[in-house]
Amino acid sequence: VVDVRPASPTFRQWFGIRLDSENRDSLYIAPGLAHGFITLEPDSELLYMMGAAHTPSAARGVRWNDKAFNIIWPLQPEVISERDTQYPDFVYG
């Protein structure tokens, strides 16, 4: 989860958590925060809920490896969607 709200005191900071079948945790991501996922096991399932109807034309994003955030991922992604590889560098300031 990355804070992409420019006026926030935690702007550009990230937080990561492991969600699995043993801890059975879930995570609420508030508006104004970006999010990404990586599966650590084969045949993983992800349940994703949204607070509004999905509107593809309104979708925005940031690249998983954008240096503006310096996210430390537990693994290097093996498969990434073409859309997710095409996001430009995050511009701020």
C-alpha positions in Angstrom: 0.0 0.0 0.0 1.5 3.4 -1.0 0.2 6.8 0.1 -0.2 8.9 -3.1 -2.0 11.8 -1.4 0.3 14.8 -1.9 -1.0 16.6 1.3 -0.5 13.6 3.5 2.3 13.4 6.1 3.0 9.9 4.9 3.1 10.8 1.2 5.1 8.3 -0.9 5.6 5.9 2.1 4.6 2.3 1.7 3.4 -0.5 3.9 3.4 -4.2 3.2 1.7 -7.1 4.9 1.6 -10.9 4.3 -1.9 -12.2 3.9 -2.3 -16.0 3.8 -4.6 -18.9 4.7 -3.0 -19.4 8.0 -3.3 -15.9 9.5 -6.6 -15.3 7.6 -6.1 -11.6 7.8 -7.6 -9.1 5.4 -6.6 -5.5 4.6 -8.8 -2.4 4.0 -7.2 0.1 1.7 -8.6 3.6 2.0 -9.2 6.0 -0.9 -6.1 7.8 -2.0 -3.8 4.9 -1.4 -2.3 2.8 -4.2 -2.0 -1.0 -3.8 -0.3 -3.9 -5.4 -0.1 -7.6 -4.8 2.3 -10.4 -5.3 1.5 -14.1 -4.8 4.1 -16.1 -3.0 2.7 -19.6 -3.7 1.4 -21.2 -6.9 -2.4 -21.4 -7.5 -3.0 -18.5 -5.1 -6.4 -16.8 -5.0 -7.1 -13.2 -4.3 -10.5 -11.8 -3.4 -10.8 -8.1 -4.2 -13.6 -5.9 -3.2 -14.2 -2.3 -4.4 -16.4 0.4 -2.9 -17.8 1.5 -6.3 -18.5 -0.1 -9.7 -15.4 -0.9 -11.7 -14.9 1.7 -14.5 -11.9 0.7 -16.6 -11.6 4.1 -18.2 -11.1 5.7 -14.7 -8.3 3.3 -13.7 -5.0 4.8 -12.7 -1.9 3.2 -11.3 1.8 3.4 -10.4 4.5 0.9 -11.5 5.4 -1.8 -9.0 9.1 -0.9 -9.2 8.9 3.0 -9.4 11.9 4.5 -7.7 9.7 7.2 -6.1 8.5 4.6 -3.6 11.4 2.1 -3.3 9.1 -0.7 -2.3 10.9 -3.8 -1.1 9.0 -6.8 -2.6 9.6 -10.3 -1.1 10.1 -11.7 -4.6 10.8 -10.5 -8.1 7.5 -10.7 -10.1 7.5 -13.4 -12.8 4.2 -12.4 -14.4 3.0 -8.8 -14.7 0.1 -7.5 -16.8 1.1 -5.3 -19.8 -1.1 -2.5 -18.4 0.9 -2.6 -15.1 4.3 -2.4 -16.9 3.2 0.7 -18.9 2.6 3.1 -16.1 5.0 6.1 -16.3 7.3 7.3 -13.5 5.3 8.8 -10.6 5.5 12.6 -10.8 5.3 14.6 -7.7 6.2 18.1 -6.4 
